[in-house]
């Protein structure tokens, strides 16, 4: 298809000379070195490994000097795919009419990386780029690269058609995970963007939403995703600090991609005129059997323009990170290329660990196409602030078809209150999936954001991360919970490390959850004021139709076995997957391990039913039921004291409070604790004795009317005990 010969036509003279009757003496070792191994069905299953590719390259480098048909003997540094295909692949596969891969293996090798390249590039440079790409990506196992010259059976008699179902490269491209574009050498003009086949393959990769990676010689790669250990960690924890910063900051020669900003499919070239016509007819949107009509020219020109703009925008997005990192001038040219792609519906770009600033964000926001439906931007950098978020908000108000919005502004501490408020006011009403991450932002409240969310009537999935913000308390979470649309199906709320978030916030949250919710994810880790009350509210008020549940209570030191086992016992029966993290709490190790999966939770509950008390859970004392005990659970009175400052206030033993009460005239505890002390300790003087009697009389009067004054908001199981009450009652 490349060097002028197409299947079904006569073979080149050098190949004809290798027929059974006229086999050249110097090429007798070709079939001996590469014997036929067996047929492999499906061209997409005939990818080649790096070690197998090396066999072809090494053989060509040793024997190329004896190949005929050239004015001077070939050297290894001059070899390209034209030479390799004509002198090695075609003669070696002639007898069995097979592909090059079938000469080195008979087992199928699925395509993982699809490689697009110009056949005129040096074979030696191509092999070096493949090896460097394999090392840079850090594949856990040896992957297979789909290369047309080795995967396609070039001796087939039927003509090749780019849109036919049996077309080899389309099947392989659909199966591959990544698209690798070889740009050649950085010291020469890149010819990839002038080749019709390469542009057509890039266009199909963009259409199939494949990840675009780039390679250039001297070996250097520009990648968007990582398959190494760091990449696996990032996949598990998106945009984590474990990202391979060294690779992202590795300077890539942007000049080799710059010709892609002016590419034109009509001005591209092929060695076969028939291939050129077929590809352009496909890009124009016509079937192969279509007969020209008077209005076809206008339609073709419009489709050609859209094709060119789509590919130019992809090249601009690929260059943008490196342009920012290398401080190259005039990023507006990239913005213009993206803005010209008016048919674009998806934009996904990660600028984490970069020098991306408010200026660059404003340029990108101004370039958002009007027909955009899905927008995902990640900024893990300290230079994004309120001006950049306001610029994005202004552009969002113009996107009338936006359905998915994901903004990851984690660790962007310069984002202030006015930026988030502007974002909340400008959220398009058409959004169905919203994901916002403002972890550690400089916010006072999220009232403006909650107001904007309340206007999203079609919202189905919501993810809000406001962890690490000191001002985030139960009132802020209550305001956000009131804004939940009634048809919300998926919810993720991140409140990690919020020091003033209390169990009252959990109560307000669970009471506002839609009944038909199917997925719930809550991160309350390192929230010091979360106690057993919060876990009980989760247990009794959890939506009954949940299918996926993820709760993180790590380092919530006031949570113990009593509430944890209650939560496990009251999980909805509709759940398909559960993970409850209890590390760093007072929960016993068996329960912590059981909360990791649904199967272990079920086994734990079954064993508890067979052997009650197996886990050593604290049993309720009969004396405590009667209300006459010296053992007081301070967690129940967490919200009783207005002078409460920290969890350590209630972590001290009871004897310390008694010693403090006898040593000072006024106890250091709050009003409710002073009441409890007056009940449990003896007379502390005449004045204290009078106060004690008065308080005891009040407690007796209160016990008489306890049936009518029971908590109206607590779960039903609590109403049996008049002593237990929620924060609202106090």
Protein Blocks (a to p, Z undefined) as FASTA:
>chain_A
ZZopaghiacdfklmmmmmklccfklmmmmmmmccfbdcehjklmcccfklmmmmmmmmm
mmmmmpghifbacdfklpcfklmmmmmmmmmmmmnopafklmmbcbdcddfbdcdddfkb
cfklmmmmmmmmmmmnopabdcddddfklmpcfkbfbdcdfkbmklmklmmmmmpmbdcd
debjakbccfklmcfklmmmmmmmmmnopacdddddddddddfbdcbfklmmmmmmghia
kbcfklmmpccdfklmmmmmmgcfklpccfblklmmmmmmmmnopafklccdfklmmmmm
mmmmmmmmmmmmmmmmmmmmmmmmnopghkllmmmmmmmmmmbcbdcddfehiabdfklm
mmmmmmpcfkbcbdcdddddfkbcfklmmmmmmmmmmmmkbfbdcddfehilkbcfklmm
mmmmmpcfkbfbdcddfehiacfbfklmmmmmmmmmkbcbdcddfehiaklcfklmmmmm
mmpcfkbfbdcddfehiakbcfklmmmmmmmpcfkbcbdcddfehilkbcfklmmmmmmm
gcfkbfbdcddfehiakbcfklmmmmmmmgcfkbcbdcddfehiabdfklmmmmmpmklm
mmmmmmmmmmghklopacddfklmnopafbdcfklmmmmpmkbfbfklmmpcfklmmmmm
mmpmbdfbdfklmmmmmmmpccebjklmmmmmmmmmmmmmmmmmmmmmgcfkbcfklmmp
mkbccfklZZ
